[in-house]
């Protein structure tokens, strides 16, 4: 695969299917405002947590993409199904796109860098090109650890089925109003919060680390994405399952990973510790053995 196919400037074909469903979901989100109830709001918030925190933040991102910790396969698969509820594509496509982002962060071949424009980084990138529907060749290159997993392959192809099943269940319980809130409005809100990580956290915020990219720590985005907004920390130490590195950098996804560890569902967790790094800097190392 030539990297030129990742360049937004060379990807001009419109993804008409994506555009259609994004428009339909935004219309559905507006319709939800006319069917408000506290029950509908509560259901939408609960599903947003499942899809956005357990599914995208912990499952797709910190587990599948960066392998910051390990889980039993059934837990990995469950988190992957939760991730599909966010309607941000299947696990193989999502992981491939994000690994490409880290390989070319804020360079020409980054799928969603603000250097190509704020609109592009937030939403425009899904309307053109192949970033949301990666080829077999691209997925095999960037997901060699997942590409032959039959469960992930099937889920990647039919990632929309869990959403339809959820919609049917919500309709049976609460009617069309609950579908508008639990599917349409919740999905649209989740999309824009996730896209803020692509756009806002490469434009506004503080920088703890002098990385080669434009990543920023943005507390507001972190609050909206369960901790994913501590983006400069993440780009400096991408494998770390812990993104919030200070007491004031609240990271709900990290807390939930620790809870999984406490009940025996997560192990081998890698968490970058700035204090330990500083201690290592202060220790005089042997130039040959690199040991104290």
Residue, then its C-alpha position, 0 to 999 in steps of 0.5 A: x500500500x502506498x502512503x499516498x492513498x492516505x493523503x487527504x489531498x488525493x482522496x476526493x471521492x465522496x463517501x455518499x453512504x457515510x454522508x447519508x447516514x450522518x445526515x439522517x442521524x443528525x435529523x433523528x437527533x433533532x427529532x429526539x428533542x421533541x420526545x424528551x423524558x427523563x427516562x429517555x435521557x437516562x437511557x441515552x446517558x447509560x448507553x453513551x457510557x457503554x459505547x463511549x467509555x467501555x467500547x471506544x475509550x477502553x475497548x477500541x482505543x486503550x486495549x485493541x489499538x495500543x495494547x495497554x493491558x490484557x483481558x480474557x478474550x471474552x472480555x475483549x470481544x464484549x468491549x469490541x461489541x460495546x464499541x460498535x454501538x458508537x457507530x464509528x466503524x468496526x474494530x479492525x477499521x477503527x484500530x487501523x485508522x488510529x494506528x495510522x494517525x499515530x504513525x503520521x501524526x500531524x503529517x501529510x498522511x495523518x487521516x484527520x490532522x487539523x493542519x488540513x483544516x479544523x473542519x477536516x479534522x473534526x468531520x470532513x475526513x469521514x466524508x472522503x477517502x478510505x479512512x472509515x472503510x480500510x482495505x484488507x491490505x491496509x488492515x493487514x499492515x496496521x492490524x497484524x495482531x487482529x486481522x486473522x481473528x475470526x470474531x473481529x473480522x465478522x464484527x468489523x464487517x457487520x458492526x451495525x447489527x448490534x446497533x439495530x438489535x439495540x434499537x429494536x430493544x429500545x423500541x419494544x421498551x420505550x417506543x420511538x422516543x427512546x429510539x431517538x434518544x438512545x440511538x440517534x441523539x446519543x450516537x450524534x453526541x458521541x460522534x462529536x465528542x470523539x471528533x473533538x479529540x481529533x480536532x480540538x486536542x490538536x489545536x487548544x490546550x496545554x503541552x506537558x511533553x514536547x512531542x513531534x506533533x501538535x497534541x494538547x491536553x484539553x480538560x473539557x474534551x477529557x470530561x466529555x470523553x471519559x479521559x481521552x482528552x489528555x491527548x498530549x500525555x497520550x501521544x507522548x506515551x501511547x501504550x500507557x493505559x493511563x492518560x491522566x498523569x496528575x491528580x487534576x487530570x481526571x481519567x474515568x477510563x483509567x479508573x474503570x481499567x483499574x476496576x477491571x483489574x481488581x475483579x480479575x478481568x484485566x492484567x499486565x497493565x502498563x501505566x506511565x508514571x512521571x515520578x518513576x521517569x524522574x527518578x530514573x533520570x536522577x540515577x547515574x547509569x552505567x554507559x555500558x550496561x545501562x544499569x545503576 
